[in-house]
Amino acid sequence: MTVGQRRNESAPPVDKALLDALRALPAAILSDNLGGLVGTSHLRAFHRGGRMAGTAVTVRVRGGDNLLLHRALDYVRRGDVLVVDGSGVTDQAVTGKIMLTYLESIGAAGIVIDGAIRGAEAIGAKDFPCFARNATCRGPFKSGPGEINVPVTVDGMPVAPGDVVVGDGDGVVAFPRDAAPALIERARAQLAKEEDGVRAIAEGRWDRSWIAPLEKKLGLT
C-alpha cells in the first residue's frame, strides 16, 4: 500500500484503570506536568460537558473530506478516541451528529477534530465528547485520500496511534501511554496543592509573599 493510503490496525487499548485516573485530572494540570508544551489551543468542546480519556485511533484526511473518516469508524472500539487530522480546514465540515451518534452507540470515548463539524446544536445537547476548531453548515467532500492509524498532528500537537488522549473544557492533551503512571502521580500532587490554595483563600491564609521577591529577582521593582 502506498504512502498516503496507509491503513494500520488500531493499537491495543490503554489500561482502563489508567484512563479512569486520567479522566479525573484537569487537562491544564496534565499539560503543566508535560512541560506546558503539550495541548491544543484552537480546539473547543462542542458537547454539553464532561471529561474525556481514551486510546487514540488516528486518521488523516484531506481538508474538508471525510471518506476515510467513515472508513476509520471500522477501527474504533469501546474506549477509543477518534483523532482526526483535517489540516485545520474549516470551510467544510468533516463530521456531524450522525457520525457522533454512531461513535457514542459503540462506546467510543470521544472525537477530536482539527477541522470543522456541523450539527452543533444537536452535538451541544449531548454529553458525548467532541472537540473541533469550528462549526459550519457546509458539508464534506467524499473523494479521499486519507490514512488510518498513522502519526498525525492536531492543532500543532503530535498524536500517535495508541497514545492517551484526555480532554475537558480547557482543551485536549495527548501523550504516550508509558508516560501515564508517572504523569498521574505528578498531576495528583499538583491538584492537591491547588485545592489547598482554594481552601487557603476561603480561610484567609493564602500566601502571596513570593511575588515581591520574584519581582525583585526579575528587576521589576
PAZA-226632 format. One line per field, with one value per residue (C-alpha): residue number from 0; residue in one letter; y, z, x. Coordinates in steps of 0.02 Angstrom, whole numbers. Each point is the difference from the previous one (the first is absolute). Layout:
i = (NUM	...)
aa = (A	...)
c2 = (Y	...)
c3 = (Z	...)
c1 = (X	...)
END
This chain:
i = (0	1	2	3	4	5	6	7	8	9	10	11	12	13	14	15	16	17	18	19	20	21	22	23	24	25	26	27	28	29	30	31	32	33	34	35	36	37	38	39	40	41	42	43	44	45	46	47	48	49	50	51	52	53	54	55	56	57	58	59	60	61	62	63	64	65	66	67	68	69	70	71	72	73	74	75	76	77	78	79	80	81	82	83	84	85	86	87	88	89	90	91	92	93	94	95	96	97	98	99	100	101	102	103	104	105	106	107	108	109	110	111	112	113	114	115	116	117	118	119	120	121	122	123	124	125	126	127	128	129	130	131	132	133	134	135	136	137	138	139	140	141	142	143	144	145	146	147	148	149	150	151	152	153	154	155	156	157	158	159	160	161	162	163	164	165	166	167	168	169	170	171	172	173	174	175	176	177	178	179	180	181	182	183	184	185	186	187	188	189	190	191	192	193	194	195	196	197	198	199	200	201	202	203	204	205	206	207	208	209	210	211	212	213	214	215	216	217	218	219	220)
aa = (M	T	V	G	Q	R	R	N	E	S	A	P	P	V	D	K	A	L	L	D	A	L	R	A	L	P	A	A	I	L	S	D	N	L	G	G	L	V	G	T	S	H	L	R	A	F	H	R	G	G	R	M	A	G	T	A	V	T	V	R	V	R	G	G	D	N	L	L	L	H	R	A	L	D	Y	V	R	R	G	D	V	L	V	V	D	G	S	G	V	T	D	Q	A	V	T	G	K	I	M	L	T	Y	L	E	S	I	G	A	A	G	I	V	I	D	G	A	I	R	G	A	E	A	I	G	A	K	D	F	P	C	F	A	R	N	A	T	C	R	G	P	F	K	S	G	P	G	E	I	N	V	P	V	T	V	D	G	M	P	V	A	P	G	D	V	V	V	G	D	G	D	G	V	V	A	F	P	R	D	A	A	P	A	L	I	E	R	A	R	A	Q	L	A	K	E	E	D	G	V	R	A	I	A	E	G	R	W	D	R	S	W	I	A	P	L	E	K	K	L	G	L	T)
c2 = (0	168	143	108	-152	-92	-91	-77	-100	93	-7	-101	93	99	-77	52	40	125	81	13	85	121	44	68	120	169	16	160	-90	-142	128	86	-166	-29	155	117	-35	-138	39	86	186	22	-145	16	-117	-5	-127	42	-41	-135	-60	-120	-130	-139	-87	93	-68	122	48	126	69	128	165	-1	-183	-140	-158	-77	64	-111	-148	38	-39	-184	20	82	-104	34	123	69	184	32	133	85	99	109	127	130	28	70	41	-168	-106	-174	-74	35	-70	-163	-57	55	-93	-157	22	24	-156	-110	70	110	124	152	86	135	91	124	63	43	-87	31	-38	102	25	-188	-36	134	-84	-162	-54	-95	90	97	122	97	165	66	-38	31	-46	-50	-187	-109	-68	-188	-33	-39	-34	-32	-108	-96	-32	100	140	161	180	84	187	-17	-146	-166	-151	-180	-149	-71	160	54	144	104	148	121	179	67	-107	-166	-79	-157	-98	-175	-126	-42	175	-20	-76	131	139	-50	7	174	68	-64	88	164	-17	-27	156	103	-64	52	173	14	-49	125	141	-49	-3	163	-80	4	37	130	49	-79	138	140	-106	-61	178	52	-145	46	184	54	106)
c3 = (0	-50	119	7	6	154	110	156	137	159	146	155	119	142	171	63	175	-74	-106	149	101	-141	-31	177	-31	-86	-172	58	142	-115	-122	140	42	-182	0	-45	-183	-32	-40	-120	-2	-147	28	110	78	-93	114	153	123	78	-11	-129	12	-122	-121	-161	-166	-126	-175	-122	-130	-138	69	-13	-57	109	-107	103	159	-37	-31	162	98	-32	104	152	155	169	94	-154	-48	-188	-37	-169	-85	-121	-22	93	-150	54	-168	-1	147	5	126	90	109	-97	13	181	42	-74	99	159	-38	-8	161	-72	124	-115	-157	-29	-168	-69	-114	4	51	-38	99	142	89	7	53	134	76	31	119	-132	-5	-160	-25	-163	-71	-63	-62	-173	-96	-150	-24	-44	-160	-19	-118	114	19	181	124	156	156	-52	98	-20	59	78	33	3	122	-58	30	-34	-13	174	92	148	-42	139	-21	96	-15	-9	-147	-44	45	-74	55	-9	113	84	73	85	171	45	-75	107	157	-39	-53	157	106	-93	11	188	14	-101	104	157	-78	-24	182	54	-88	88	167	-29	1	-184	-8	-133	78	-145	-122	66	5	-177	-63	82	-78	-172	22	-4	158)
c1 = (0	75	35	-156	-114	63	-125	73	-83	-46	122	-46	-116	76	-33	-172	64	124	-135	-117	137	42	-182	-6	146	-17	81	86	89	51	69	97	82	44	107	-143	33	-127	-180	-117	-35	-121	-122	-153	-125	-166	-86	-103	137	106	179	71	138	37	116	41	-59	69	-55	72	-121	9	-67	-189	-11	-68	6	142	-80	-149	117	92	-159	38	159	-80	-39	-79	109	88	14	-6	132	-22	138	-98	142	-102	-114	-168	-82	-90	-56	75	-122	-163	-138	-26	181	13	-161	78	161	-99	-103	156	73	136	75	-10	61	132	0	124	-136	-185	-160	-182	-157	73	-167	-34	180	-11	-152	96	138	101	169	32	144	21	61	-165	-175	-72	-157	105	17	150	74	15	144	148	141	46	93	-53	105	153	85	-100	5	-151	11	189	-4	74	-111	53	-117	-23	44	-104	-119	-79	-116	-110	-62	178	55	80	167	78	152	77	-82	165	2	-169	45	131	-106	-150	108	68	-169	-86	131	-27	-188	10	108	-125	-145	94	21	-188	-27	132	-93	-161	92	95	172	50	188	45	166	96	-50	113	160	-32	-31	163	94	-68	42	-182	5)
END
